[in-house]
Amino acid sequence: MTVRRSGMNRRVILTSRPAGIAQAENFAIDELALEPLREGEVRIRNRFLSVDPAMRGWIADAGNYADPVPIGRVMRSLAVGEVVESRSRDWSEGDRVLGWFGWQEIATVTADAVVRRVVQTDLSPSLALGVLGINGVTALLALTMIGEPKAGETLLVSTAAGSVGSAVGQIGRLLGCRTVGIAGGSTKVRDCMGRFGYDAAIDYKAGKLDEAIARECPDGVDVYFDNTSGAVSDAVLPQLATGARVVVCGTAAIDRWNPWPTGPRVERHLLVKKARMQGFVVFDHMNRWEEAIAILAEWIREGKLDYSEDVLEGLEACPDAIAGLYRGENSGKRIIRL
């Protein structure tokens, strides 16, 4: 592991725009001298960096909800760290914070880049990037606001052992649903059943996915939490129950938007089953983050909500980290520890 020199900042920059999933060759690690803070800025020493499937969209050239990361700039990411210097009235030295600090060791940002103060000091700060952050908040708010699960209903979750899906399944159980997970490979299926408490789990790599869904959801799917889109979702839609709700949270199965992906049409399924399908982007609901995190933290303390972290070491792990997600290498929330 390379050691940062005093007064210098090591960072991961985007050097080229990928055609599909970002690969290690799309990034480079450089070193830059730290400049004196200006009024209103804060300096954070990053401790944990986030790796999220959504990053694929943040560096795509079109078709996303956020402006792409410019070539030559630090890779956008959430991170957790400590304020080491401040010229902002809002933040003080020693504050533990979550924010848009990027893939770098030292972040010098304006105060509005800080999302929140991490106040759950009895729990690992890394959780602020996962189950007590973007992933857990997404799971809780998307499921309850769009999925509207009711006790006794069947909840089907794709990427069910992932950082969002694993939380969705557990929250669904807490709300009284029968939970069925779809995951890739026997290890992740075992995690769904043994660690995350799903009532049933399906290995989509085993084939005959439509038959497996019909077997495990004999009365149809009342709530489908979709983290994948693509062929998995094509197999689910014909088996929606009347009045079903589909939460579109991710499109992990689609590796590019040019050409735009096509597949079976959804209109007849939604019409004849009087179902609805709605997308969810967690950043539209920042006003509810603290409320959601307080609920999730209490469930963790009570032993009702489990989580898994996939921890990579050092800035050198960053360039290949997104590609690794799409290769299915991670088990749980992928983070980089500095």
C-alpha positions in Angstrom: 0.0 0.0 0.0 1.4 3.4 -1.0 1.8 5.9 1.9 0.5 9.4 1.5 3.2 12.1 1.8 2.6 14.9 4.2 0.8 17.8 2.6 -0.2 15.7 -0.4 -3.5 14.0 -1.4 -3.8 10.8 -3.3 -7.0 10.5 -5.4 -8.7 8.3 -8.0 -9.6 10.2 -11.2 -11.7 9.2 -14.2 -9.5 9.1 -17.2 -11.9 7.8 -19.9 -15.6 7.2 -20.3 -16.5 3.5 -20.4 -18.8 2.1 -23.0 -20.5 -0.2 -20.5 -19.3 -1.2 -17.0 -16.4 0.8 -15.8 -13.1 -1.1 -15.7 -9.8 -0.5 -13.9 -8.3 1.1 -17.1 -10.9 3.9 -16.9 -9.3 5.2 -13.8 -5.9 6.4 -12.5 -4.4 7.3 -9.1 -2.6 10.6 -8.8 -1.2 12.8 -6.1 -1.8 16.5 -5.6 -0.6 19.1 -3.1 -3.1 20.3 -0.6 -3.9 24.0 -0.8 -4.8 26.2 2.1 -8.5 26.2 3.0 -10.7 29.0 1.8 -13.5 30.6 3.7 -16.5 28.2 3.9 -14.4 25.0 3.2 -13.8 21.9 5.3 -11.1 19.3 5.0 -12.0 15.7 5.7 -9.7 12.7 6.1 -11.6 9.9 4.5 -11.8 6.6 6.4 -14.3 4.6 4.3 -15.3 5.0 0.6 -18.5 3.7 -0.9 -18.7 1.5 -4.0 -22.2 1.5 -5.5 -23.9 0.0 -8.6 -25.2 3.5 -9.3 -21.7 4.6 -10.0 -21.9 3.0 -13.4 -24.6 5.6 -14.3 -22.6 8.5 -12.8 -19.8 8.0 -15.3 -22.0 7.2 -18.3 -22.4 9.8 -21.1 -26.2 9.8 -21.1 -29.4 8.4 -19.6 -28.9 9.0 -15.9 -30.4 11.2 -13.2 -27.1 13.0 -12.4 -24.6 14.9 -14.5 -21.7 12.6 -15.4 -18.3 12.8 -13.6 -16.1 14.9 -15.9 -13.0 13.3 -17.3 -10.0 14.2 -15.2 -12.0 14.7 -12.1 -12.1 12.7 -8.8 -14.5 9.8 -9.0 -17.8 10.8 -7.3 -18.7 8.8 -4.2 -20.0 9.0 -0.7 -17.5 8.6 2.0 -17.2 8.7 5.8 -14.4 10.6 7.6 -13.4 13.1 10.2 -13.1 16.8 9.8 -9.4 17.7 10.3 -9.7 21.4 9.4 -12.6 23.8 9.0 -13.3 27.3 7.9 -17.0 26.7 8.0 -19.3 27.6 10.9 -21.3 24.4 10.3 -18.5 21.9 10.9 -15.8 21.6 13.5 -12.5 19.7 13.7 -13.2 16.1 15.0 -16.8 15.9 13.6 -17.5 12.5 12.0 -19.3 13.1 8.8 -20.8 11.5 5.7 -20.7 13.3 2.4 -19.8 13.6 -1.2 -16.1 13.4 -0.6 -15.0 11.2 -3.6 -12.5 8.5 -4.0 -9.5 10.2 -2.4 -7.7 10.2 0.9 -8.2 13.9 1.8 -11.3 15.8 0.6 -11.4 19.6 0.6 -15.0 20.6 0.0 -17.5 23.3 0.6 -19.9 22.7 3.5 -22.8 21.7 1.3 -20.9 18.6 0.3 -21.5 17.2 3.8 -24.7 15.2 3.9 -24.9 14.5 7.6 -23.1 14.2 10.9 -22.7 10.5 11.9 -24.2 10.4 15.3 -24.5 6.6 15.9 -21.2 6.4 17.7 -22.0 3.0 19.2 -22.0 1.5 15.7 -19.2 1.2 13.1 -18.9 4.4 11.1 -18.7 2.3 7.9 -22.4 1.5 8.3 -23.2 5.1 7.3 -22.3 4.0 3.8 -24.5 1.0 3.8 -27.3 -0.2 6.0 -27.3 3.2 7.9 -26.9 5.1 4.7 -27.8 5.0 1.0 -28.6 1.3 0.9 -30.6 0.9 4.1 -32.5 4.2 3.6 -33.3 3.1 0.0 -34.6 -0.3 1.3 -36.8 1.2 4.0 -38.2 4.2 2.1 -38.7 2.6 -1.3 -40.3 -0.5 0.2 -42.7 1.4 2.4 -43.4 4.4 0.2 -43.9 2.6 -3.1 -44.2 -1.1 -2.2 -46.7 -0.4 0.6 -46.3 -4.0 1.9 -49.1 -5.5 3.9 -48.9 -8.4 6.4 -49.5 -11.7 4.6 -48.4 -10.5 1.2 -45.6 -12.0 -0.9 -42.6 -9.8 -1.4 -40.1 -10.9 -4.1 -36.7 -9.2 -4.1 -34.0 -9.4 -6.8 -30.3 -9.2 -5.9 -31.7 -10.4 -2.6 -28.3 -10.9 -0.9 -27.0 -7.5 -1.9 -26.7 -4.4 0.3 -30.1 -3.1 -0.6 -31.9 -6.4 -1.2 -30.8 -8.0 2.0 -32.2 -5.1 4.0 -35.5 -5.1 2.0 -36.0 -8.8 2.7 -35.5 -8.4 6.5 -37.7 -5.2 6.6 -40.4 -7.1 4.7 -40.3 -9.9 7.3 -40.6 -7.3 10.1 -43.7 -5.9 8.4 -45.3 -9.4 8.2 -44.6 -10.4 4.6 -43.7 -13.7 3.2 -40.3 -13.0 1.6 -38.8 -14.6 -1.5 -35.3 -13.7 -2.7 -33.7 -14.1 -6.1 -29.9 -14.3 -6.1 -27.0 -15.6 -8.2 -25.3 -18.7 -7.0 -25.6 -21.2 -4.1 -23.6 -19.1 -1.6 -25.8 -16.1 -2.0 -28.9 -18.3 -1.8 -27.7 -19.7 1.4 -27.0 -16.2 2.7 -30.6 -15.2 1.9 -32.0 -18.1 3.9 -29.5 -18.4 6.7 -28.4 -14.9 7.4 -31.2 -12.6 6.1 -34.2 -14.7 7.0 -35.9 -15.1 3.6 -38.7 -17.7 3.6 -37.5 -18.9 0.2 -34.6 -18.1 -2.2 -34.2 -18.8 -5.9 -30.9 -19.2 -7.8 -31.5 -17.5 -11.1 -28.3 -19.1 -12.5 -29.9 -22.5 -12.1 -32.3 -21.9 -15.0 -36.1 -22.2 -15.4 -36.5 -19.0 -13.3 -40.1 -18.5 -14.3 -41.0 -22.0 -13.0 -39.1 -21.4 -9.7 -41.0 -18.1 -9.2 -44.3 -19.8 -9.8 -43.4 -22.5 -7.3 -42.3 -20.2 -4.6 -45.0 -17.5 -5.2 -48.1 -19.7 -5.9 -50.6 -16.9 -5.3 -48.6 -14.4 -7.3 -46.2 -11.6 -6.4 -47.8 -8.7 -4.4 -44.7 -6.6 -4.2 -41.7 -6.9 -6.5 -38.6 -5.0 -5.4 -36.6 -4.8 -8.6 -32.8 -4.2 -8.3 -31.9 -5.7 -11.6 -34.3 -5.2 -14.5 -33.4 -7.3 -17.6 -34.2 -11.0 -17.9 -34.9 -11.5 -14.2 -37.7 -8.9 -14.2 -39.0 -10.3 -17.5 -39.6 -13.6 -15.7 -41.3 -11.9 -12.7 -43.8 -9.6 -14.5 -46.1 -12.4 -15.8 -46.5 -13.6 -12.2 -47.6 -10.3 -10.6 -50.8 -10.6 -8.5 -53.8 -8.4 -8.9 -53.0 -5.0 -7.4 -49.2 -5.6 -7.3 -46.7 -2.9 -6.8 -43.3 -2.9 -8.5 -40.5 -0.8 -7.1 -37.8 -0.1 -9.7 -34.7 0.6 -7.6 -31.9 -0.6 -9.9 -31.1 -1.9 -13.4 -27.9 -3.9 -12.6 -28.6 -6.3 -15.5 -28.3 -3.5 -18.1 -24.7 -2.7 -18.8 -25.3 0.2 -21.2 -27.9 2.6 -22.6 -26.7 2.9 -26.1 -28.5 1.2 -27.8 -31.4 1.5 -25.4 -32.3 -1.9 -24.0 -35.5 -3.6 -25.2 -37.4 -6.6 -23.9 -40.9 -7.9 -23.2 -43.5 -5.2 -22.9 -45.0 -4.5 -19.5 -48.2 -2.6 -20.3 -50.6 -5.6 -20.5 -49.3 -7.0 -17.2 -49.8 -3.7 -15.5 -53.2 -3.1 -17.0 -54.9 -6.4 -16.6 -53.5 -6.9 -13.1 -54.2 -3.3 -12.1 -50.6 -3.1 -11.0 -48.3 -0.2 -10.8 -44.6 0.3 -11.4 -42.6 3.2 -10.0 -38.9 4.2 -9.9 -37.2 5.3 -6.7 -34.1 7.5 -6.3 -33.1 8.0 -2.7 -31.7 11.4 -3.2 -35.2 12.7 -3.8 -36.0 12.0 -0.1 -33.1 13.6 1.9 -35.7 15.1 4.3 -36.4 11.6 5.6 -32.9 10.3 6.0 -32.5 10.9 9.7 -35.9 9.4 10.4 -35.1 6.3 8.4 -31.6 5.9 9.9 -32.9 6.1 13.5 -35.4 3.2 12.7 -32.7 1.1 11.1 -30.1 1.7 13.8 -32.6 0.6 16.5 -33.4 -2.6 14.6 -29.6 -3.3 14.4 -29.2 -2.7 18.2 -32.2 -5.0 18.8 -30.7 -7.8 16.6 -33.6 -7.5 14.1 -31.6 -6.3 11.2 -28.4 -8.0 10.0 -25.9 -6.7 7.4 -22.9 -7.8 5.5 -19.9 -5.7 4.4 -17.4 -6.5 1.7 -14.3 -4.6 2.7 -11.5 -3.8 0.2 -8.2 -2.3 1.5 -6.6 0.9 0.3 -7.1 3.4 -2.6 -5.4 0.9 -5.0 -8.6 -1.2 -4.7 -10.8 1.5 -6.2 -10.3 1.3 -9.9 -11.5 -2.3 -10.2 -14.1 -2.1 -7.5 -17.1 -1.2 -9.7 -16.3 -3.9 -12.2 -16.1 -6.4 -9.3 -19.6 -5.5 -8.3 -20.9 -6.4 -11.7 -18.9 -9.6 -11.7 -20.8 -10.6 -8.5 -17.7 -10.7 -6.3 -19.1 -8.9 -3.4 -21.1 -10.2 -0.5 -23.0 -7.3 1.0 -22.1 -3.7 0.9 -18.8 -3.0 -0.8 -16.6 -0.4 0.8 -13.0 0.7 0.6 -11.1 1.1 3.9 -8.3 3.7 4.0 
